[in-house]
Amino acid sequence: MSAQPNFDRIAKPYQFLEYLTLGSTLQRCRTHHLPALLQQKSALVLGDGDGRFLAQLLSSNPEIRVDAIDTSRTMLDLLEARCKAASPTAAARLTTHQADARRFVQNLSPDKHYDLIVTHFFLDCLTQPDLEALIQAINPHLAPNALWLLSDFRIPTRRLTRPLAQTAVRSLYFAFRLLTGLRTTRLPGYTVALTAAHLVPVAVHHRLSGILTTELWQVT
Ligand SMILES: C[S@@+](CC[C@H](N)C(=O)[O-])C[C@H]1O[C@@H](n2cnc3c(N)ncnc32)[C@H](O)[C@@H]1O
């Protein structure tokens, strides 16, 4: 398992820095599939950062209960405050865990099942072996027909946008390395691991000429 990054230092300016560089594009990715999540009852949300997605999930789906995992205490504090402001019942439905998601999923109780997993811009913090181990560990805890919602950067195949995407992703990893100590240097692939866990993509939406993707996968 690779060393754990520390996002505490950038938690507060995170939203401002994001809007400065990419405007509202990332938030539009995070919330694009929200209307498909209104029937879900139990979610595991990994590395949601300052909670801008989770606040919207809790306010749009009044039934859902959520375990939110993040290593950063500052991110979790922002997330809790934002969720409580968004929904009066959030406090009762949200449990936060300051933990390394890679360890948290290994220690889930066997009778714990989720019908929604959310990893927005989180899988790209992991190395390929860590990503595969994470998906494998979550697999037995997926309820029938469970959904997995993810957003991530991607390298498109088109000749014009490919070098642009490669440069953008390299620069982002460099910035995160300086600011958080993140050691990951390349985007891990999740398609094979999710497919091996019996999930299939049911909705895929690209933004920014295919440099961003938001995808909904479902257990078959
Ligand atoms: C790149 S940020 C993404 C935040 C948010 N999901 C978004 O859409 O922008 C990664 C988040 O995952 C958390 N994180 C990184 N590695 C982690 C790990 N191994 N376990 C739990 N949280 C982690 C960071 O603290 C941070 O909040």
PDBQT file of the ligand as one rigid body, heavy atoms in Angstrom, charges set to zero:
ROOT
HETATM    1  C1  LIG A 301      -8.596  14.692  -5.326  1.00  0.00    +0.000 C 
HETATM    2  S1  LIG A 301      -9.605  14.854  -3.902  1.00  0.00    +0.000 S 
HETATM    3  C2  LIG A 301     -11.215  14.626  -4.574  1.00  0.00    +0.000 C 
HETATM    4  C3  LIG A 301     -12.269  15.243  -3.725  1.00  0.00    +0.000 C 
HETATM    5  C4  LIG A 301     -13.687  15.173  -4.254  1.00  0.00    +0.000 C 
HETATM    6  N1  LIG A 301     -14.163  13.807  -4.324  1.00  0.00    +0.000 N 
HETATM    7  C5  LIG A 301     -13.844  15.811  -5.598  1.00  0.00    +0.000 C 
HETATM    8  O1  LIG A 301     -14.713  15.373  -6.350  1.00  0.00    +0.000 OA
HETATM    9  O2  LIG A 301     -13.141  16.785  -5.893  1.00  0.00    +0.000 OA
HETATM   10  C6  LIG A 301      -9.323  13.316  -3.088  1.00  0.00    +0.000 C 
HETATM   11  C7  LIG A 301     -10.034  13.199  -1.748  1.00  0.00    +0.000 C 
HETATM   12  O3  LIG A 301      -9.827  11.873  -1.283  1.00  0.00    +0.000 OA
HETATM   13  C8  LIG A 301      -9.201  11.891  -0.013  1.00  0.00    +0.000 C 
HETATM   14  N2  LIG A 301      -8.261  10.749  -0.007  1.00  0.00    +0.000 N 
HETATM   15  C9  LIG A 301      -7.141  10.576  -0.739  1.00  0.00    +0.000 A 
HETATM   16  N3  LIG A 301      -6.604   9.361  -0.526  1.00  0.00    +0.000 NA
HETATM   17  C10 LIG A 301      -7.431   8.751   0.368  1.00  0.00    +0.000 A 
HETATM   18  C11 LIG A 301      -7.458   7.474   0.962  1.00  0.00    +0.000 A 
HETATM   19  N4  LIG A 301      -6.510   6.567   0.701  1.00  0.00    +0.000 N 
HETATM   20  N5  LIG A 301      -8.476   7.170   1.803  1.00  0.00    +0.000 NA
HETATM   21  C12 LIG A 301      -9.459   8.083   2.077  1.00  0.00    +0.000 A 
HETATM   22  N6  LIG A 301      -9.480   9.296   1.547  1.00  0.00    +0.000 NA
HETATM   23  C13 LIG A 301      -8.489   9.634   0.703  1.00  0.00    +0.000 A 
HETATM   24  C14 LIG A 301      -8.527  13.242   0.124  1.00  0.00    +0.000 C 
HETATM   25  O4  LIG A 301      -8.385  13.639   1.465  1.00  0.00    +0.000 OA
HETATM   26  C15 LIG A 301      -9.502  14.119  -0.659  1.00  0.00    +0.000 C 
HETATM   27  O5  LIG A 301     -10.561  14.569   0.149  1.00  0.00    +0.000 OA
ENDROOT
TORSDOF 0
